[in-house]
């Protein structure tokens, strides 16, 4: 059975790109969200095996959403996605419970390696 992934990013293009990479590699995308609040609500609704979470988003950012999800489900697996130059935020995310991070623009091999590792 395909592992279920929730994609969270405020940019439609980035969600489409990630969804394409995941589906071509046998993952099932069970939901998408464009901000942290929506991510938290969708997480509770669809119970994915993994979340890919953008750091910089409107309303509730990825770090806050990560903390909300980990508080509700300590076993949640979340991989943060960030643009270059956000290393400080990435370290905060790892300290807050993220299992890994992927740098944008997405490299297919790196994305799949990170997800396979997180789910193994």
trRosetta pair geometry for C-beta under 8 A, 3 or more apart (Angstrom, degrees):
i j d omega theta_ij theta_ji phi_ij phi_ji
2 26 5.8 -155 -118 164 99 70
2 27 5.8 139 -178 -145 105 26
2 28 4.0 110 109 -24 129 102
3 27 5.5 -40 69 -128 86 85
3 28 6.9 180 82 28 34 83
3 49 4.4 -87 -168 57 92 153
3 50 6.5 35 152 6 119 112
3 115 7.9 162 90 165 143 109
3 119 5.5 -11 -129 -141 163 156
4 27 7.7 141 -108 -176 14 83
4 28 5.2 -35 -102 79 62 103
4 29 8.0 113 -159 -126 59 12
4 30 4.4 14 -164 -20 108 133
4 46 6.9 -149 160 152 135 106
4 47 7.6 56 88 102 145 62
4 48 4.5 -135 119 -137 96 70
4 49 4.9 121 52 0 70 89
4 50 7.5 164 91 30 52 70
5 22 5.6 -110 52 -153 151 152
5 27 5.1 24 -5 163 126 128
5 28 6.9 155 19 79 77 47
5 29 5.5 -43 74 -105 93 58
5 30 6.7 147 58 14 36 83
5 48 5.6 80 -132 -170 15 131
5 49 6.8 -47 -70 57 57 85
5 50 5.0 -23 -110 74 81 95
5 51 7.2 150 -162 -98 66 27
5 52 6.5 25 -179 -9 114 97
5 115 7.3 -23 -95 -141 137 132
6 29 7.7 112 -103 -160 25 67
6 30 6.2 -49 -75 68 72 88
6 31 4.7 -8 -123 68 89 98
6 32 7.4 176 -167 -85 64 29
6 33 6.9 19 171 -1 106 105
6 39 7.0 124 140 -149 126 78
6 42 5.8 150 -148 120 133 117
6 43 6.1 -140 42 -90 172 68
6 46 6.2 141 -80 76 115 131
6 48 4.1 -151 -19 -11 95 155
6 50 7.4 -169 27 97 70 47
6 51 4.7 -21 67 -111 101 80
6 52 7.5 -169 90 26 53 63
7 15 5.1 126 127 -140 129 83
7 18 5.2 152 -133 98 133 131
7 19 6.0 -90 -14 -67 163 84
7 22 7.6 -143 -65 -2 121 151
7 29 5.9 -13 -11 -145 114 114
7 31 7.4 -171 31 98 65 52
7 32 4.9 -17 70 -112 95 79
7 33 7.5 175 92 26 50 64
7 51 7.9 174 -82 -159 21 59
7 52 5.3 -5 -121 57 64 107
8 32 7.3 163 -84 -163 40 52
8 33 4.6 -12 -112 65 86 98
8 34 7.6 -166 -157 -77 63 13
8 35 7.9 -69 -168 73 101 4
8 36 7.3 70 180 -94 139 46
8 38 7.7 161 -128 88 100 93
8 39 4.2 23 -111 -100 141 123
8 42 8.0 173 -82 57 101 134
8 51 6.2 16 -1 -179 117 102
8 52 6.5 -176 32 90 71 57
8 53 4.7 5 65 -115 124 61
8 54 5.9 -133 114 14 76 80
8 57 7.5 -60 156 -56 96 158
8 62 7.0 142 113 -109 124 93
8 65 6.9 -156 166 123 162 159
9 14 4.3 -105 145 96 156 121
9 15 4.9 -168 56 -60 110 81
9 18 7.1 132 -5 7 141 141
9 32 8.0 -48 36 -163 77 96
9 34 7.1 -29 91 -124 38 54
9 52 7.6 -18 -40 113 103 98
9 54 4.0 103 -113 -34 70 131
9 57 7.3 -155 -152 -86 32 117
9 81 6.6 -33 -87 72 112 141
10 34 4.9 78 -120 -176 53 80
10 35 6.1 46 -88 -76 98 69
10 54 6.3 -117 4 79 76 154
10 56 7.7 -79 19 110 127 65
10 57 4.3 158 -39 -130 117 87
10 58 6.0 107 -117 10 147 85
11 14 4.1 71 83 7 109 110
11 15 6.9 178 92 -10 58 82
11 54 7.5 134 18 -95 89 161
12 15 5.7 -57 -152 37 34 111
12 16 6.3 34 152 -20 68 107
12 34 7.8 -16 -70 -104 68 117
13 16 5.7 -56 -149 36 30 112
13 17 6.3 31 154 -21 66 106
14 17 5.7 -51 -144 35 32 113
14 18 6.3 28 158 -14 65 108
14 54 7.0 75 115 -80 151 130
14 81 7.5 147 173 134 131 149
14 104 6.8 -34 -124 -119 123 136
14 106 7.7 129 -150 -22 80 117
15 18 6.0 -59 -146 41 28 107
15 19 6.0 31 155 -23 65 110
15 32 5.1 69 -163 -149 137 130
15 34 7.8 -63 -46 -89 143 76
16 19 5.7 -55 -144 36 27 113
16 20 6.3 32 155 -23 63 107
17 20 5.8 -56 -154 32 27 114
17 21 6.6 26 151 -17 63 105
17 105 8.0 -73 156 -163 163 86
17 106 5.8 158 132 34 122 133
18 21 5.7 -53 -149 36 34 112
18 22 6.2 30 155 -16 67 109
18 52 6.0 -152 -173 88 148 158
18 81 7.7 -68 -85 -86 142 159
18 106 6.2 167 -84 -68 76 164
18 111 7.1 -166 -132 -145 79 147
19 22 5.9 -59 -146 40 29 109
19 23 6.0 22 161 -15 66 111
19 29 4.9 -13 -132 -55 90 167
19 32 7.3 -36 -70 -79 126 124
20 23 6.3 -57 -139 39 23 104
20 24 6.3 20 162 -16 60 112
21 24 6.2 -66 -151 39 22 108
21 25 6.5 -2 158 0 61 118
21 106 6.4 -109 -34 140 157 141
21 108 5.2 -161 -133 -120 113 81
21 111 5.3 29 144 90 150 154
21 112 7.2 -134 165 -53 105 89
22 25 6.1 -79 -151 48 27 98
22 27 4.0 -67 -179 66 93 123
22 29 5.7 105 91 -60 138 100
22 111 7.7 -98 -66 145 73 126
22 115 7.5 143 -111 -88 93 174
23 26 8.0 108 -170 -22 28 11
23 27 6.6 -88 -76 67 34 71
23 28 7.7 61 -106 -109 74 33
23 29 6.3 -56 -60 -7 96 107
25 108 7.9 160 -48 -172 132 98
25 112 5.2 -136 -151 -108 166 120
27 115 7.0 -45 -71 156 149 151
29 32 7.0 21 167 -56 117 90
30 46 4.6 159 132 177 121 137
30 48 5.4 -177 50 -93 125 97
31 42 4.5 175 149 -178 148 126
31 45 7.4 112 -83 81 159 109
31 46 4.8 -169 -19 -4 133 161
31 48 6.9 -122 33 -54 104 123
32 42 7.8 -112 71 -150 17 169
33 36 7.9 97 131 -96 129 12
33 38 3.8 172 -156 113 107 103
33 39 4.1 180 85 -74 153 60
33 41 7.7 144 -112 55 136 85
33 42 4.9 -150 -60 10 120 143
34 38 6.0 31 42 50 61 153
34 57 7.1 167 155 -155 53 123
35 38 5.1 90 56 15 72 104
35 39 6.9 -127 103 -11 36 93
35 57 4.8 170 -124 149 64 123
35 58 5.5 -63 -105 74 125 71
35 59 4.4 47 175 52 150 119
35 60 5.7 106 154 47 97 75
35 65 7.8 177 148 -64 53 136
36 39 5.2 -50 -143 32 35 118
36 40 6.4 37 158 -22 66 100
36 53 7.9 54 -105 -157 80 113
36 57 5.9 152 -28 76 83 130
36 59 6.6 -156 40 97 86 91
36 60 3.0 -111 72 108 115 98
36 61 5.7 18 -33 70 138 13
36 62 6.1 -159 -83 -82 107 29
36 64 5.3 71 160 78 164 96
36 65 3.0 -142 -148 -55 96 115
36 68 7.2 116 166 23 105 133
37 40 5.9 -52 -154 30 31 111
37 41 6.6 25 151 -12 63 107
37 59 5.6 -65 0 134 117 131
37 60 4.4 123 -40 12 77 132
37 65 7.3 -111 -43 -95 29 103
38 41 5.8 -59 -149 41 33 110
38 42 6.0 29 155 -16 69 110
39 42 5.9 -58 -142 41 26 107
39 43 6.1 35 155 -29 64 105
39 51 6.9 87 -171 -161 111 136
39 53 6.5 71 -153 -116 157 101
39 60 7.7 -132 33 91 104 117
39 62 7.9 49 10 -117 168 62
39 65 4.6 42 72 -166 132 142
39 69 7.2 -62 130 -56 102 125
40 43 5.7 -49 -148 27 27 116
40 44 6.8 22 155 -13 60 104
40 60 7.4 -27 -9 103 121 157
40 65 5.6 -138 -49 -144 92 84
40 68 4.6 -30 -106 114 132 136
40 69 6.0 -141 -112 -65 74 79
40 72 7.5 119 -159 1 95 146
41 44 6.1 -59 -156 37 30 107
41 45 6.4 24 151 -17 65 112
42 45 5.4 -61 -146 41 35 112
42 46 5.8 -5 170 10 74 113
43 46 7.0 -76 -135 51 18 82
43 47 7.4 69 172 -86 54 32
43 48 6.7 -79 -130 21 66 97
43 51 6.4 -23 -100 -77 111 137
43 69 5.2 -53 143 -118 176 111
43 72 7.5 124 106 77 125 138
43 73 7.5 -143 151 21 120 134
43 76 7.2 13 -169 -128 134 137
44 47 7.6 14 -161 -62 22 69
44 72 6.7 -63 -82 155 103 155
48 51 6.0 118 76 -67 132 72
49 77 6.8 -7 151 45 58 124
49 119 6.1 44 144 -119 122 114
50 77 4.8 -45 -109 94 73 111
50 78 7.4 156 -165 -92 62 30
50 79 6.7 16 -179 -2 110 103
50 115 6.2 110 139 -144 169 90
50 118 5.9 95 -119 112 128 130
50 119 6.0 -68 -52 -70 131 104
51 69 6.7 -58 13 -167 161 170
51 76 6.8 3 6 175 118 109
51 77 7.1 160 21 93 71 57
51 78 4.6 -17 67 -113 105 78
51 79 7.2 -178 89 28 53 64
52 78 7.9 153 -96 -162 18 61
52 79 5.2 -24 -111 71 67 99
52 81 5.7 44 171 -33 95 119
52 102 7.2 -20 -146 27 111 131
52 115 7.8 -41 -70 -87 109 109
53 62 4.5 136 152 -149 103 108
53 65 6.2 -167 -148 90 132 123
53 66 6.0 155 105 -70 167 94
53 78 5.3 3 -1 -172 128 108
53 79 7.0 158 22 79 77 44
53 80 5.4 -42 75 -109 91 57
53 81 6.5 177 82 15 35 83
53 98 7.5 -122 52 -111 122 116
54 57 5.5 105 92 -52 112 107
54 62 5.3 -147 96 -65 45 131
54 80 7.8 85 -137 -165 11 66
54 81 5.0 -42 -94 72 55 104
54 82 7.4 126 -156 -84 57 49
55 61 6.5 14 166 173 53 105
55 62 4.1 -102 -118 46 32 136
55 63 6.4 35 -149 -38 83 84
55 80 5.7 46 -64 -172 94 112
55 81 7.0 -148 -14 77 77 50
55 82 4.6 17 3 -94 129 98
55 86 5.9 161 64 159 156 152
55 89 5.0 93 -172 139 149 137
55 90 7.4 -83 -70 -73 148 62
55 93 6.6 -92 -102 -61 109 136
56 61 6.3 -27 -123 -139 32 110
56 62 7.0 -34 -16 2 24 110
56 82 7.5 90 -5 -130 92 79
56 83 7.5 -32 21 10 129 107
56 86 7.3 -126 -31 -108 111 149
56 89 7.9 16 -53 164 85 174
57 60 7.1 -1 91 84 110 49
57 61 5.3 152 47 -124 75 52
57 62 6.0 104 6 -40 110 78
57 65 7.9 9 50 -12 136 135
60 64 4.9 -116 -171 88 88 129
60 65 5.5 110 130 -59 112 90
60 68 7.7 0 175 -9 143 144
61 64 5.3 95 58 13 70 101
61 65 7.0 -135 104 -3 35 95
62 65 5.5 -58 -142 41 32 111
62 66 6.0 41 156 -27 67 104
62 80 6.1 111 149 -134 138 96
62 81 7.8 -147 -116 48 161 69
62 93 7.1 -8 121 -104 109 124
63 66 5.6 -50 -149 31 30 116
63 67 6.7 29 153 -17 62 103
63 89 6.6 -112 -57 -163 125 94
63 92 5.8 -5 -124 118 134 120
63 93 5.9 -113 -103 -85 83 79
63 96 6.3 116 -159 16 82 166
64 67 5.8 -56 -154 36 33 110
64 68 6.4 33 150 -20 67 106
65 68 5.5 -52 -147 36 34 113
65 69 6.2 32 156 -17 67 106
66 69 6.0 -58 -147 38 27 107
66 70 6.1 21 157 -14 65 111
66 78 5.4 175 -126 113 93 162
66 80 7.1 -21 -77 -80 141 104
66 93 6.0 121 -8 -142 175 84
66 96 5.3 88 113 116 123 126
66 97 6.4 171 162 65 104 97
66 98 5.9 -41 -145 -63 143 93
67 70 5.9 -57 -141 41 28 108
67 71 6.1 32 157 -24 64 108
67 96 5.4 -70 -75 -169 84 125
67 97 7.6 129 -97 26 49 120
68 71 5.8 -56 -149 33 26 112
68 72 6.5 17 156 -11 62 109
69 72 5.9 -62 -149 42 30 106
69 73 6.2 -38 171 45 68 96
69 76 4.9 -128 146 118 104 173
69 78 6.3 112 87 -61 143 137
70 73 7.0 -83 -129 73 23 56
70 74 6.0 49 -176 -115 70 46
70 76 5.7 -125 -91 49 54 118
70 78 7.3 -87 -59 4 96 132
70 96 6.8 178 15 156 155 80
70 97 4.2 96 -108 72 152 164
71 74 7.8 24 -120 -70 14 71
72 76 7.7 50 75 -34 82 136
73 76 4.3 93 97 -45 106 102
74 97 7.9 -117 -151 -138 60 145
76 97 7.6 61 73 141 93 128
77 99 5.3 -11 -154 -10 81 144
77 118 5.1 130 179 167 128 110
77 119 6.8 141 116 -80 169 63
78 97 6.9 61 40 112 115 90
78 98 5.1 -80 95 -118 94 71
78 99 6.5 140 59 7 46 86
79 98 6.6 99 -123 -172 24 99
79 99 6.1 -53 -79 64 70 90
79 100 4.8 -14 -124 69 95 89
79 101 6.5 164 -175 -98 72 30
79 102 6.0 44 153 -11 117 101
79 114 5.5 105 -139 145 145 121
79 115 6.7 -85 -17 -84 157 68
79 118 5.8 -97 -60 -58 111 160
80 90 6.2 176 94 -126 139 72
80 93 4.3 15 -46 164 158 161
80 94 7.9 -99 14 -54 133 64
80 98 4.6 -15 -22 -144 106 157
80 100 7.5 -160 30 99 70 43
80 101 4.3 -24 70 -110 93 92
80 102 7.4 -177 92 25 47 65
81 101 7.0 168 -83 -163 25 73
81 102 5.0 -20 -107 68 76 94
81 103 7.8 153 -158 -103 60 13
81 104 6.1 66 172 -46 98 100
81 106 7.7 -27 -141 -80 122 99
82 86 4.1 -121 176 67 132 135
82 89 6.4 158 -115 85 147 117
82 90 5.6 -115 17 -71 153 101
82 101 6.2 -7 12 -175 105 122
82 102 7.8 149 23 79 60 48
82 103 6.3 -37 74 -115 72 59
82 104 6.7 -136 107 7 24 93
83 86 6.0 90 62 -13 65 120
83 103 7.3 65 -155 -163 18 74
83 104 4.9 -43 -94 59 59 110
84 103 6.2 55 -76 -167 63 119
84 104 7.6 -110 -22 70 66 68
86 89 4.5 -37 172 41 96 117
86 90 5.9 109 112 -30 83 92
87 90 5.3 -54 -145 33 35 115
87 91 6.5 36 157 -20 67 100
88 91 5.9 -53 -154 32 31 109
88 92 6.7 32 147 -17 63 104
89 92 5.4 -50 -151 35 38 116
89 93 6.3 43 149 -24 67 103
90 93 5.5 -51 -151 33 34 116
90 94 6.6 35 151 -20 66 101
90 98 8.0 -97 -163 71 61 150
90 101 4.8 -31 -146 -52 111 176
91 94 5.7 -49 -147 33 34 110
91 95 6.4 34 153 -16 64 106
92 95 5.7 -59 -151 40 31 111
92 96 6.1 24 152 -16 66 112
93 96 5.6 -62 -146 42 30 108
93 98 4.1 11 150 0 95 141
93 101 6.5 98 85 -78 139 120
94 97 8.0 169 -177 31 25 12
94 98 5.3 -72 -87 61 42 96
94 101 7.2 -78 -61 -27 96 113
98 101 6.4 48 135 -64 140 86
99 117 8.0 180 144 109 115 92
99 118 4.6 110 107 -125 143 103
100 114 4.6 -173 121 -157 149 104
100 117 6.7 88 -55 84 152 120
100 118 5.7 -112 8 -68 122 111
101 114 7.7 -103 72 -142 16 146
102 106 6.5 23 153 -117 126 82
102 110 6.1 135 -136 128 95 106
102 111 5.6 47 -133 -99 150 69
102 114 5.4 -136 -70 24 101 166
103 107 8.0 22 70 4 83 102
103 110 7.6 -33 40 135 79 155
106 110 7.4 -156 -167 69 62 106
106 111 5.4 24 -167 -55 109 129
107 110 4.1 61 76 14 105 114
107 111 6.6 176 79 -16 50 85
108 111 5.8 -58 -147 34 28 112
108 112 6.3 18 161 -12 66 109
109 112 6.1 -61 -147 41 28 105
109 113 6.1 30 156 -21 65 109
110 113 5.8 -54 -144 37 28 113
110 114 6.3 27 158 -19 63 108
111 114 6.1 -61 -152 36 25 108
111 115 6.3 16 156 -12 64 112
112 115 5.8 -59 -143 42 31 107
112 116 5.9 32 159 -20 67 108
113 116 5.9 -56 -143 38 25 109
113 117 6.1 25 158 -19 63 111
114 117 5.8 -59 -148 38 26 112
114 118 6.2 25 155 -20 63 110
115 118 5.7 -54 -143 36 31 112
115 119 6.2 13 162 -5 65 114
116 119 6.2 -72 -147 47 24 99
116 120 6.1 33 157 -40 65 109
117 120 5.9 -50 -143 16 27 115
